[in-house]
């Protein structure tokens, strides 16, 4: 909450509105029985935290992980509220998940668990109330099961009106073009804008990348055609470096075959510290939290850090970067491509419409650059860093709507 | 051991005794949903306070969730969970088609004005949204809440549903004031239920309640109604205790006068026609019936040997701990368990729900007759179960409750 508090103090957020935003509106915990493949019944615990819906229906990810807890859900739900307010996407923040390790379940069990969870959430989710999206360990297939279960429990005449209860669906089930690459595409649009603002040519520029999942791999693959060179990459199995540049498409092909970047033959293995010390123009984080700390921030030799991951930089790490004059593009902006295209998927479903990829991309471009401009403007006005400025933009929007609408009853 | 642990222990003991299906035991050990809402309320001074409210829904396999709403500064999820779990068994045992829920707000109702209390209640109802409903989850009064608060809940809920449906939704909350669809006899319901049970217990033993002696711990709504109804049946109240101390009169205390005294003064102290008594002497009172109607864990290893009665009827929740229970059994003192004795209030809540749902208004006689039939029916079933499993009434009541739940799960299966 500290960025929230810092921004609230800076912009003089109304004390009443601060106390409303400091807590999530609803926290729902469900315990539900699922019949396992061997006939036994197992109980599972699922969560849905709905932070705020003053700007629109709740919207947020669904995570399947053993570490899922109310506290992380609360933090991520609030963050989604700030993100939507910053982007002017008419959604509020939510986050949910099930405490489980998907690797220990068969596909049929995963389907049963997902369906029973949706059934347990019942009217606490809905296309105009709370919309789900993929997060860690959830994917378009799981979103399709959610859609199917939710529709099946709605009256027949309403089923077709409910397609937008979940986003990140497979294309045939009502998904949007460009949803899969959306977060990476958003990052690339922002990097392009940052470079042009500085009169910096991306052609021939270099980057290093932490994380090679959906976000990292798409970012690298979309940057390559712009003439950028990937000098080093790291994932959970370790880091690799190729001073002449690693071909991200080729690396992706390797990952598809072997599951990770480990053992990629056209690059050499390097230590974590050497990876961080790689001299490059841009460092893109796309993996875990708290990777850039006071210790690691001083190792970096880059001009720009792009937070594709959630909260990759801690307070001390951020201070070191700012002190050293490294630019930091905050996660609130950088990983917003996913939520933006989720919003477009929701819009298409709601209107019964289908957009071409080009339309999705051009809208994403427009939306994310508008948010970028708002951050720069607020940073100037409040004389503060970009992260605090992003929060201040979000809170200004939320404060405005509360002042206009008032507190019922 | 906190209440939640005690409830879990009880569940596991009974499950072992009756060989409850392990899948069903797993399901009954957890709550179905727990909803926490943080909602802003404008206070009288213009400030906004964000309050925390809860609704824990344990199980609805037998019917809609239903249960109390508690306004208390010490409300916490663990406690609410335990109370909800226990109530599922109770409904199943009595044979009422309700599941159990329990909720509340972390607030000291004495610290806010009536206007604030109204806004808090309305905003809480609004926050719960579709998590409550006349055919889904029905709140009722509990500690710190009353018919006025139920009326505000009703009004807020109705205001948020479409006009054509409003009249169909009156049973979203029970324990309402009479004029709004409340049920006659609700105030005396718990006491009346117990009196029906005691009459039956006495007649089974060829024993007449008229002229019998009893003493009561606690003289709030429940305790005083029980005493008044028993006195009207000709029994004699020989001692009474509340937070202000104990008093006795071997010739009988006038229950009606004492109730009037408590209405005026809040407590029994200062009542003229009885002499003060120590706590230990109170428990040692020789009588036919002892009715604990106040606090938990009153009859323990230490106090159980003091009792000198034929039967103890538990009107309070969990007044007896395991050790106390064992001592009473060994001494041949019968125990009518809380789960059965204090079910009168629940039964009358159900009758209120039924009347609202059918757009009917019953007389007090209708209600009493139905209450009597329901509670004595449950008593018969508990006696039979106790015989079948050769066990005490408390365990039998739980076995009965669980076996009905097990049955439903076996027939319905686990979706999908």
Interface residues (C-beta under 8 A of the other chain):
Chain A: X16 X17 X19 X20 X22 X23 X24 X25 X26 X27 X28 X29 X30 X31 X32 X33 X34 X35 X40 X41 X42 X43 X112 X115 X116 X119 X120 X123 X124 X149 X407 X408 X409
Chain B: X23 X26 X27 X29 X30 X31 X32 X33 X34 X35 X36 X37 X38 X39 X40 X41 X42 X47 X48 X49 X50 X52 X119 X122 X123 X126 X127 X129 X130 X131 X156 X414 X415 X416
